[in-house]
Amino acid sequence: MAEPPGDDVLVVPPVPLASGSVLETEGDGRPVRITAVEVVVSTEDGGELRIPLVHRHGAWWAP
């Protein structure tokens, strides 16, 4: 049986991490529709983990 993760393991909470469906752009400030939101985790060894969020109920949630 696998050991449970320790206290230092990254956990994404079961709450919305962002809300909204448009983003204002620099310059003219016209809003553009958001199609994807990700949390990017960089590690000390140069690795990178991308966690795509899921759009539900008007907010962006961890999968």
LUMMITOR-631160 format. One record per atom (N, C-alpha, C): x, y negated, z; residue number from 0; atom name. Coordinates in nm, 2 decimals. Layout:
BEGIN
[atom [X Y Z] NUM "CA"]
...
//
This chain:
BEGIN
[atom [0.08 0.12 0.00] 0 "N"]
[atom [0.00 0.00 0.00] 0 "CA"]
[atom [0.09 -0.12 0.00] 0 "C"]
[atom [0.05 -0.23 -0.08] 1 "N"]
[atom [0.13 -0.35 -0.09] 1 "CA"]
[atom [0.11 -0.43 0.04] 1 "C"]
[atom [0.22 -0.50 0.07] 2 "N"]
[atom [0.22 -0.59 0.19] 2 "CA"]
[atom [0.14 -0.72 0.15] 2 "C"]
[atom [0.07 -0.77 0.25] 3 "N"]
[atom [0.00 -0.90 0.22] 3 "CA"]
[atom [0.11 -1.01 0.20] 3 "C"]
[atom [0.07 -1.11 0.12] 4 "N"]
[atom [0.17 -1.22 0.10] 4 "CA"]
[atom [0.20 -1.29 0.24] 4 "C"]
[atom [0.33 -1.34 0.25] 5 "N"]
[atom [0.37 -1.41 0.37] 5 "CA"]
[atom [0.31 -1.55 0.37] 5 "C"]
[atom [0.34 -1.63 0.47] 6 "N"]
[atom [0.29 -1.76 0.49] 6 "CA"]
[atom [0.34 -1.86 0.39] 6 "C"]
[atom [0.45 -1.83 0.32] 7 "N"]
[atom [0.51 -1.92 0.23] 7 "CA"]
[atom [0.47 -1.91 0.09] 7 "C"]
[atom [0.38 -1.81 0.06] 8 "N"]
[atom [0.33 -1.78 -0.08] 8 "CA"]
[atom [0.23 -1.89 -0.12] 8 "C"]
[atom [0.25 -1.94 -0.24] 9 "N"]
[atom [0.16 -2.04 -0.29] 9 "CA"]
[atom [0.01 -1.99 -0.30] 9 "C"]
[atom [-0.08 -2.06 -0.25] 10 "N"]
[atom [-0.22 -2.02 -0.26] 10 "CA"]
[atom [-0.30 -2.14 -0.31] 10 "C"]
[atom [-0.38 -2.12 -0.41] 11 "N"]
[atom [-0.46 -2.23 -0.46] 11 "CA"]
[atom [-0.60 -2.22 -0.40] 11 "C"]
[atom [-0.65 -2.32 -0.33] 12 "N"]
[atom [-0.77 -2.31 -0.25] 12 "CA"]
[atom [-0.89 -2.30 -0.34] 12 "C"]
[atom [-1.00 -2.24 -0.28] 13 "N"]
[atom [-1.12 -2.22 -0.36] 13 "CA"]
[atom [-1.21 -2.34 -0.35] 13 "C"]
[atom [-1.16 -2.45 -0.39] 14 "N"]
[atom [-1.23 -2.58 -0.40] 14 "CA"]
[atom [-1.20 -2.65 -0.53] 14 "C"]
[atom [-1.28 -2.74 -0.58] 15 "N"]
[atom [-1.25 -2.80 -0.71] 15 "CA"]
[atom [-1.12 -2.88 -0.69] 15 "C"]
[atom [-1.03 -2.87 -0.79] 16 "N"]
[atom [-0.90 -2.94 -0.78] 16 "CA"]
[atom [-0.91 -3.08 -0.86] 16 "C"]
[atom [-1.01 -3.09 -0.94] 17 "N"]
[atom [-1.02 -3.22 -1.02] 17 "CA"]
[atom [-1.17 -3.22 -1.07] 17 "C"]
[atom [-1.21 -3.34 -1.10] 18 "N"]
[atom [-1.35 -3.35 -1.16] 18 "CA"]
[atom [-1.34 -3.45 -1.28] 18 "C"]
[atom [-1.44 -3.44 -1.36] 19 "N"]
[atom [-1.45 -3.53 -1.48] 19 "CA"]
[atom [-1.43 -3.46 -1.61] 19 "C"]
[atom [-1.47 -3.52 -1.72] 20 "N"]
[atom [-1.46 -3.46 -1.85] 20 "CA"]
[atom [-1.39 -3.55 -1.95] 20 "C"]
[atom [-1.35 -3.67 -1.91] 21 "N"]
[atom [-1.28 -3.76 -2.00] 21 "CA"]
[atom [-1.17 -3.83 -1.93] 21 "C"]
[atom [-1.07 -3.87 -2.01] 22 "N"]
[atom [-0.95 -3.94 -1.95] 22 "CA"]
[atom [-0.92 -4.06 -2.03] 22 "C"]
[atom [-0.90 -4.18 -1.96] 23 "N"]
[atom [-0.87 -4.30 -2.03] 23 "CA"]
[atom [-0.73 -4.29 -2.08] 23 "C"]
[atom [-0.71 -4.34 -2.20] 24 "N"]
[atom [-0.57 -4.34 -2.26] 24 "CA"]
[atom [-0.50 -4.47 -2.24] 24 "C"]
[atom [-0.37 -4.47 -2.24] 25 "N"]
[atom [-0.30 -4.60 -2.23] 25 "CA"]
[atom [-0.32 -4.68 -2.36] 25 "C"]
[atom [-0.30 -4.80 -2.35] 26 "N"]
[atom [-0.32 -4.89 -2.47] 26 "CA"]
[atom [-0.46 -4.94 -2.47] 26 "C"]
[atom [-0.54 -4.89 -2.56] 27 "N"]
[atom [-0.67 -4.94 -2.58] 27 "CA"]
[atom [-0.77 -4.89 -2.47] 27 "C"]
[atom [-0.73 -4.79 -2.39] 28 "N"]
[atom [-0.81 -4.74 -2.28] 28 "CA"]
[atom [-0.93 -4.66 -2.32] 28 "C"]
[atom [-0.95 -4.63 -2.45] 29 "N"]
[atom [-1.06 -4.55 -2.49] 29 "CA"]
[atom [-1.06 -4.41 -2.43] 29 "C"]
[atom [-1.17 -4.37 -2.37] 30 "N"]
[atom [-1.16 -4.23 -2.31] 30 "CA"]
[atom [-1.16 -4.12 -2.42] 30 "C"]
[atom [-1.09 -4.01 -2.39] 31 "N"]
[atom [-1.08 -3.90 -2.47] 31 "CA"]
[atom [-1.13 -3.78 -2.39] 31 "C"]
[atom [-1.20 -3.68 -2.45] 32 "N"]
[atom [-1.25 -3.57 -2.38] 32 "CA"]
[atom [-1.14 -3.47 -2.34] 32 "C"]
[atom [-1.15 -3.42 -2.22] 33 "N"]
[atom [-1.05 -3.33 -2.16] 33 "CA"]
[atom [-1.09 -3.19 -2.21] 33 "C"]
[atom [-1.00 -3.11 -2.26] 34 "N"]
[atom [-1.02 -2.98 -2.31] 34 "CA"]
[atom [-0.96 -2.87 -2.22] 34 "C"]
[atom [-0.86 -2.91 -2.14] 35 "N"]
[atom [-0.79 -2.81 -2.06] 35 "CA"]
[atom [-0.71 -2.89 -1.94] 35 "C"]
[atom [-0.71 -2.82 -1.83] 36 "N"]
[atom [-0.63 -2.88 -1.71] 36 "CA"]
[atom [-0.55 -2.76 -1.66] 36 "C"]
[atom [-0.42 -2.78 -1.63] 37 "N"]
[atom [-0.34 -2.68 -1.58] 37 "CA"]
[atom [-0.26 -2.73 -1.46] 37 "C"]
[atom [-0.23 -2.64 -1.36] 38 "N"]
[atom [-0.13 -2.67 -1.26] 38 "CA"]
[atom [0.00 -2.60 -1.31] 38 "C"]
[atom [0.10 -2.68 -1.31] 39 "N"]
[atom [0.23 -2.63 -1.35] 39 "CA"]
[atom [0.32 -2.62 -1.23] 39 "C"]
[atom [0.37 -2.50 -1.21] 40 "N"]
[atom [0.46 -2.47 -1.09] 40 "CA"]
[atom [0.60 -2.44 -1.15] 40 "C"]
[atom [0.70 -2.52 -1.11] 41 "N"]
[atom [0.84 -2.50 -1.15] 41 "CA"]
[atom [0.92 -2.44 -1.03] 41 "C"]
[atom [1.00 -2.34 -1.07] 42 "N"]
[atom [1.08 -2.27 -0.96] 42 "CA"]
[atom [1.23 -2.31 -0.97] 42 "C"]
[atom [1.30 -2.29 -0.86] 43 "N"]
[atom [1.44 -2.33 -0.85] 43 "CA"]
[atom [1.53 -2.26 -0.96] 43 "C"]
[atom [1.48 -2.15 -1.01] 44 "N"]
[atom [1.56 -2.08 -1.11] 44 "CA"]
[atom [1.53 -2.12 -1.25] 44 "C"]
[atom [1.46 -2.23 -1.26] 45 "N"]
[atom [1.43 -2.28 -1.40] 45 "CA"]
[atom [1.30 -2.23 -1.46] 45 "C"]
[atom [1.23 -2.13 -1.39] 46 "N"]
[atom [1.11 -2.07 -1.44] 46 "CA"]
[atom [0.99 -2.17 -1.43] 46 "C"]
[atom [0.89 -2.14 -1.50] 47 "N"]
[atom [0.77 -2.22 -1.49] 47 "CA"]
[atom [0.65 -2.13 -1.50] 47 "C"]
[atom [0.55 -2.16 -1.42] 48 "N"]
[atom [0.42 -2.08 -1.42] 48 "CA"]
[atom [0.31 -2.18 -1.44] 48 "C"]
[atom [0.23 -2.16 -1.54] 49 "N"]
[atom [0.12 -2.24 -1.58] 49 "CA"]
[atom [-0.01 -2.17 -1.53] 49 "C"]
[atom [-0.09 -2.24 -1.45] 50 "N"]
[atom [-0.21 -2.18 -1.40] 50 "CA"]
[atom [-0.33 -2.27 -1.46] 50 "C"]
[atom [-0.39 -2.21 -1.57] 51 "N"]
[atom [-0.50 -2.29 -1.63] 51 "CA"]
[atom [-0.62 -2.29 -1.53] 51 "C"]
[atom [-0.68 -2.41 -1.51] 52 "N"]
[atom [-0.80 -2.43 -1.43] 52 "CA"]
[atom [-0.92 -2.40 -1.52] 52 "C"]
[atom [-1.03 -2.37 -1.45] 53 "N"]
[atom [-1.16 -2.33 -1.52] 53 "CA"]
[atom [-1.26 -2.44 -1.50] 53 "C"]
[atom [-1.33 -2.49 -1.60] 54 "N"]
[atom [-1.43 -2.59 -1.59] 54 "CA"]
[atom [-1.56 -2.53 -1.55] 54 "C"]
[atom [-1.61 -2.56 -1.43] 55 "N"]
[atom [-1.74 -2.51 -1.39] 55 "CA"]
[atom [-1.81 -2.62 -1.30] 55 "C"]
[atom [-1.94 -2.64 -1.33] 56 "N"]
[atom [-2.02 -2.73 -1.24] 56 "CA"]
[atom [-1.96 -2.87 -1.24] 56 "C"]
[atom [-1.91 -2.91 -1.35] 57 "N"]
[atom [-1.86 -3.05 -1.36] 57 "CA"]
[atom [-1.72 -3.07 -1.30] 57 "C"]
[atom [-1.65 -2.97 -1.26] 58 "N"]
[atom [-1.52 -2.98 -1.19] 58 "CA"]
[atom [-1.43 -2.87 -1.24] 58 "C"]
[atom [-1.30 -2.89 -1.21] 59 "N"]
[atom [-1.19 -2.80 -1.26] 59 "CA"]
[atom [-1.15 -2.71 -1.13] 59 "C"]
[atom [-1.16 -2.58 -1.15] 60 "N"]
[atom [-1.14 -2.49 -1.04] 60 "CA"]
[atom [-1.02 -2.40 -1.07] 60 "C"]
[atom [-0.96 -2.34 -0.97] 61 "N"]
[atom [-0.86 -2.24 -0.99] 61 "CA"]
[atom [-0.93 -2.11 -1.03] 61 "C"]
[atom [-0.86 -2.03 -1.11] 62 "N"]
[atom [-0.93 -1.91 -1.16] 62 "CA"]
[atom [-0.96 -1.81 -1.05] 62 "C"]
//
